[in-house]
Amino acid sequence: MKVLFLTLLDFSSVDENGIYTDLMREFVKDGHDLYIISPTEKRRNEPTRLIDNGKVKILKLQIGNTQKTNLIEKGISTLTIESKFKNGIKKYFDDVKFDLVLYSTPPITLQKAVEFIKYRDQAKTYLLLKDIFPQNAVDLGMLKTSGIESLIYKSFRNKEERLYKISDYIGCMSNANVEFLLKHNPSISNETVEVCPNSIEPIKVDISEQEKKQIREKYNIPVNKTIFIYGGNLGKPQGIDFLIDCIRANEDNENSYFFIVGWGTEFVKLENFFEREKPKNAKLLSQLPKIDYGVLVNSCDVGLIFLDRRFTIPNFPSRLLSYMQASMPVLAATDTNTDIGKLIESGSFGYWCESVDVDKFNQLVNKLCDKDLRVGLGRNAREYLEKHYSAKHSYEIIIKHFKN
């Protein structure tokens, strides 16, 4: 098949590691011709170009700035993404007849481009649903559903519904996502929705105890404590206030240490907290290169996941996979609507508490300071990853619809 993948993720090769590139490699391995549109922001001063590697062709499409910029420029850039993708297809892939279009989060900015290919080529369409937007923004108070401010919400909601309508199949991250989507979108047929989870191609990183010690010394974190690491986005979805409460509550814990690595809209709030209160039992670091972060994770002991307690949509953060790949137990503090906690506990590779219960969180922190317990949970995490969250597994879920 000729497969077109539309994404807002910036990458130049499917050899990079990640939930989308790992999945795309499975299509290449199975003999499909793969075409990808991956944007590059204007601030990088890279003109639109086509990277042709035979079976894989990546159109690096220049778009406006949507990150690290002001709200006005971000808004204008976001509104023009659809037309840029559509024009990019017309200019660079006009002579290609696609059989399948895959598209990923956040999908509503790609709706017109998907629609164009679906009807031009009579192509099948598969949505990899990672965000349920705009409801996630409503949950966090960023959008309103009533009054004059509701006009923005209604516009986004209309585009969301149109995208679902043109999607032949919708792959959700978990069972809770499937249930939420069908409950709030009765026009969607049950037969079109399935679980197609976040997944990676598991790799093994062997780090000796001596190397772990050296890496911890490099980042000036304790070598004799249980290191709880959080890596990823530091924005409103993570409920940063609860994270701060947890750091405060563990300030005198002699066995644990918190290492927070990431970037996002709430990073400054965390940074101000660290500068103001100077916690001695925690460290904050802005984002690291992917390779450095991978080595760091494998040198820590427990992976942390945080989600704001207000969410009504069932989020399922992909950072879970990096912890599982490192054979690391997971401690998740989330809302009650996501099923990530149920999965972690049913898979016996970690623990969950609601992200309002600091006392319960502390109890679980102390429990995970037991090394023998961590080793067993970490082994379970790796086994669960290989069995349920491999890129090959997700590929087979998608391709079964096109076997004939």
C-alpha positions in Angstrom: 0.0 0.0 0.0 0.9 3.6 -0.4 0.6 5.1 3.1 0.5 8.8 4.0 1.2 9.8 7.6 0.3 13.3 8.7 1.8 14.5 12.0 2.8 17.7 13.8 5.9 16.0 15.2 9.1 17.4 13.9 11.5 14.6 12.7 13.6 13.9 9.7 14.1 10.1 9.8 12.0 7.1 10.8 15.1 5.8 12.4 14.6 8.1 15.3 13.0 6.5 18.4 9.4 7.5 19.3 5.9 6.3 19.3 5.2 7.4 15.8 8.6 6.7 14.1 8.7 3.2 15.7 5.2 2.5 14.3 6.2 3.9 10.8 9.2 1.5 10.7 6.8 -1.4 11.0 5.0 -0.3 7.8 8.4 -0.1 6.0 9.4 -3.5 7.2 6.2 -5.0 5.8 6.9 -3.5 2.4 4.6 -0.5 2.2 5.6 2.7 0.5 5.6 5.4 3.2 5.0 9.1 2.7 5.2 11.5 5.7 4.5 15.2 6.2 6.4 16.5 9.2 6.5 20.2 9.9 9.4 22.5 10.8 8.6 25.8 12.3 9.6 29.1 10.7 11.9 30.1 13.5 14.3 27.3 12.5 14.9 29.0 9.1 14.6 25.7 7.2 12.7 25.9 3.9 10.2 23.2 2.8 12.1 20.3 1.4 11.5 16.6 0.4 13.7 13.9 2.0 13.6 10.9 -0.4 14.9 7.6 1.0 13.3 5.3 -1.5 10.5 3.5 0.5 10.3 6.5 2.8 9.6 10.0 1.7 9.4 12.8 4.3 8.1 16.2 3.4 9.6 18.7 5.8 6.9 21.4 5.5 7.6 24.8 6.8 4.8 26.2 9.0 4.4 29.2 11.3 5.7 29.2 14.8 3.4 27.4 17.3 5.8 26.9 20.1 7.9 29.4 22.2 6.0 32.3 20.7 3.2 34.7 21.7 -0.5 33.7 21.6 -1.3 35.8 18.5 1.4 34.3 16.4 0.6 30.8 17.7 -3.1 31.3 16.9 -2.4 32.4 13.4 0.1 29.7 12.7 -2.3 27.0 14.0 -5.1 28.2 11.8 -3.0 28.0 8.7 -1.6 24.5 9.3 -4.5 22.8 7.4 -4.1 24.8 4.3 -0.3 24.3 4.4 -0.6 20.6 4.7 -3.1 20.4 1.8 -1.0 22.6 -0.4 2.1 20.5 0.4 0.2 17.4 -0.7 -0.9 19.0 -4.0 2.6 20.2 -4.8 4.8 17.3 -3.7 2.5 14.2 -3.8 0.1 15.2 -6.6 1.0 12.1 -8.7 0.7 9.6 -5.8 -2.6 7.8 -5.1 -2.7 6.9 -1.5 -4.4 3.8 -0.1 -4.3 4.7 3.6 -4.0 8.0 5.5 -2.8 7.9 9.1 -2.9 11.0 11.3 -2.1 11.7 14.9 -2.7 14.2 17.7 -3.7 16.9 17.8 -5.9 15.9 14.8 -8.4 18.7 14.4 -5.7 20.9 12.8 -5.4 18.3 10.0 -9.0 17.7 9.2 -9.2 19.4 5.8 -6.0 17.7 4.6 -7.3 14.3 5.6 -10.7 15.1 3.9 -8.9 16.1 0.7 -6.9 12.8 0.4 -9.9 10.7 1.4 -12.1 12.0 -1.4 -9.3 12.6 -4.0 -7.9 9.0 -3.7 -10.8 7.1 -2.2 -8.3 6.3 0.6 -9.1 4.7 3.9 -8.5 6.8 6.9 -7.2 5.9 10.4 -7.1 8.3 13.3 -4.5 7.7 16.0 -6.4 9.5 18.8 -4.1 10.7 21.5 -5.9 13.8 22.7 -9.6 14.4 23.1 -9.7 18.0 22.3 -11.4 20.5 23.0 -12.8 18.7 26.1 -9.4 18.5 27.7 -9.1 22.3 27.5 -12.5 22.7 29.0 -11.5 20.4 31.9 -8.6 22.7 32.7 -10.6 25.9 32.4 -8.9 27.0 29.2 -12.1 27.0 27.1 -15.7 27.7 28.1 -18.8 25.9 26.9 -21.3 28.8 27.5 -21.4 32.5 26.9 -19.6 34.5 24.2 -16.4 32.6 25.0 -18.1 29.3 23.9 -17.8 30.3 20.3 -14.2 29.1 20.2 -15.1 25.8 21.9 -18.0 25.3 19.5 -15.7 25.9 16.5 -13.2 23.3 17.7 -15.9 20.9 18.6 -17.4 21.1 15.1 -14.0 20.3 13.6 -13.5 17.4 16.0 -16.9 15.9 15.0 -16.1 16.3 11.3 -12.8 14.6 11.8 -14.5 11.6 13.5 -17.0 11.5 10.7 -14.4 11.1 7.9 -12.3 8.6 9.9 -12.9 5.0 8.8 -11.2 3.7 11.9 -10.2 5.4 15.2 -7.5 3.9 17.4 -7.7 4.9 21.1 -5.0 4.6 23.7 -7.1 2.5 26.2 -10.5 1.0 26.9 -11.5 4.1 28.9 -10.8 6.2 25.8 -13.0 4.0 23.7 -15.8 4.2 26.2 -15.5 8.0 26.5 -15.4 8.6 22.8 -18.5 6.5 22.1 -20.5 7.9 25.0 -19.9 11.5 24.0 -20.1 10.9 20.3 -23.2 8.7 19.6 -22.9 9.2 15.9 -19.7 7.2 15.8 -20.2 3.5 15.1 -18.8 1.0 17.6 -17.3 -1.0 14.7 -14.9 1.9 13.8 -13.4 2.3 17.3 -10.7 0.1 18.8 -7.8 0.2 21.2 -4.5 0.9 19.4 -2.2 1.9 22.3 0.9 4.1 22.5 3.7 1.8 21.6 7.4 1.6 20.9 10.0 -0.8 19.6 11.5 -2.0 22.9 15.3 -1.7 23.1 17.6 -2.9 25.9 19.9 -0.4 27.6 22.4 -2.2 29.9 23.9 0.1 32.4 26.1 -1.2 35.2 25.9 -0.1 38.8 29.1 1.8 38.4 27.8 3.6 35.3 24.6 4.5 37.2 26.7 6.0 40.0 28.7 8.1 37.5 25.5 9.4 35.8 24.0 10.3 39.1 27.2 12.1 40.1 27.1 13.9 36.7 23.7 15.4 37.5 24.5 15.9 41.2 21.8 13.6 42.5 22.2 11.1 45.4 23.7 7.7 44.8 22.3 6.2 47.9 18.6 7.2 47.7 15.7 5.9 45.7 15.4 8.3 42.7 11.9 9.1 41.6 12.1 10.7 38.1 9.5 12.6 36.2 10.3 13.3 32.6 8.2 15.1 30.0 5.7 17.9 29.6 5.4 20.3 32.5 2.1 22.0 31.7 -1.4 22.5 33.1 -2.4 18.8 32.3 0.2 17.6 34.9 -1.4 19.4 37.9 1.9 21.0 38.9 0.4 22.3 42.3 0.0 18.7 43.4 3.6 17.8 42.4 4.8 20.8 44.4 2.8 19.5 47.4 4.4 16.1 47.1 7.9 17.5 46.9 7.3 19.6 50.1 5.9 16.6 51.9 9.0 14.5 51.1 11.5 17.1 52.1 12.7 15.2 55.1 12.4 11.7 53.6 15.9 10.2 54.0 15.2 7.4 51.5 13.7 9.2 48.5 14.7 12.0 46.1 12.7 13.6 43.3 14.3 14.5 39.9 12.0 16.5 37.6 13.1 16.9 34.0 11.0 18.6 31.3 9.6 21.7 29.8 6.2 23.3 29.4 3.9 26.2 30.2 4.2 25.5 34.0 8.0 25.2 34.1 8.4 28.7 35.4 6.0 28.0 38.2 8.1 25.1 39.2 11.3 27.0 38.7 10.0 29.8 41.0 9.1 27.3 43.6 12.6 25.8 43.6 14.2 29.3 43.7 11.9 30.4 46.5 11.9 27.3 48.8 15.2 25.6 47.7 14.1 22.0 48.4 17.1 19.9 49.3 15.4 16.6 48.4 14.5 17.4 44.8 16.0 18.8 41.6 14.6 20.5 38.6 16.2 20.4 35.2 14.9 21.7 31.8 14.5 19.3 29.0 17.4 17.1 27.9 18.4 15.7 24.5 16.5 12.4 23.9 19.7 10.3 24.1 20.8 11.9 27.4 17.3 11.5 28.9 17.2 7.9 27.9 20.5 7.2 29.7 19.3 9.2 32.7 16.0 7.3 33.1 17.9 4.0 33.1 19.9 5.3 36.0 16.9 6.1 38.2 14.6 3.9 40.2 10.9 4.8 39.9 9.0 6.6 37.1 6.4 9.3 38.0 3.2 10.2 36.2 1.1 13.2 37.1 -2.3 14.3 35.8 -4.6 17.1 36.9 -7.4 15.9 39.1 -10.0 17.9 37.1 -9.8 15.8 33.9 -13.0 14.1 32.8 -11.3 12.7 29.7 -9.1 9.6 30.2 -5.6 10.6 29.4 -2.9 8.0 28.9 0.6 9.6 28.9 3.2 8.1 26.5 6.0 8.7 29.0 4.8 5.5 30.7 6.6 3.6 27.9 10.1 5.0 28.7 9.8 3.9 32.3 8.6 0.4 31.3 11.5 0.1 28.8 13.9 0.9 31.6 12.4 -2.0 33.7 11.3 0.6 36.2 8.2 0.5 38.4 5.7 3.4 38.0 3.9 5.6 40.5 1.0 7.4 39.0 -1.0 10.2 40.6 -4.0 11.1 38.4 -7.6 11.9 38.1 -10.2 9.1 38.5 -11.3 9.0 34.9 -8.1 7.7 33.3 -7.6 3.9 33.5 -3.8 4.2 33.5 -3.7 3.5 37.2 -5.9 0.4 36.9 -3.6 -0.9 34.1 -0.4 -0.3 36.2 -1.8 -2.1 39.2 -3.4 -5.0 37.2 -0.1 -5.4 35.4 1.7 -5.5 38.8 4.3 -2.9 37.8 3.5 0.0 40.1 1.0 1.9 42.1 -1.7 4.6 41.7 -3.3 7.3 43.9 -5.6 10.1 43.1 -3.8 13.4 42.6 -5.4 15.1 45.6 -4.1 12.6 48.2 -0.6 13.6 49.3 -0.7 11.2 52.3 -1.4 8.2 50.0 1.3 9.3 47.6 3.8 9.5 50.4 2.9 6.0 51.6 3.5 4.6 48.1 6.8 6.5 47.9 8.0 4.9 51.1 6.8 1.5 49.8 8.8 1.9 46.6 12.0 2.6 48.6 12.2 -1.2 49.0 14.8 -2.3 46.4 13.6 -6.0 46.2 10.1 -4.8 45.5 11.2 -2.4 42.8 13.2 -5.1 41.0 10.2 -7.4 40.8 7.8 -4.6 39.7 10.4 -3.4 37.1 10.7 -6.8 35.6 6.9 -7.0 35.3 6.9 -3.6 33.6 9.3 -4.7 30.9 7.4 -7.9 30.2 4.1 -6.0 30.0 5.7 -3.6 27.5 7.0 -6.3 25.2 3.7 -8.2 25.3 1.2 -5.3 24.9 2.9 -2.1 23.9 5.3 -3.0 21.1 5.1 -1.1 17.8 4.7 -4.4 16.0 1.6 -5.1 18.1 0.0 -1.7 17.2 0.9 -2.1 13.5 -0.9 -5.5 13.4 -4.0 -3.9 15.0 -4.1 -1.3 12.2 -3.1 -3.5 9.2 -5.7 -6.2 10.0 -8.3 -4.0 8.4 -6.4 -4.1 5.1 -5.3 -7.7 4.9 -7.6 -8.4 2.0 
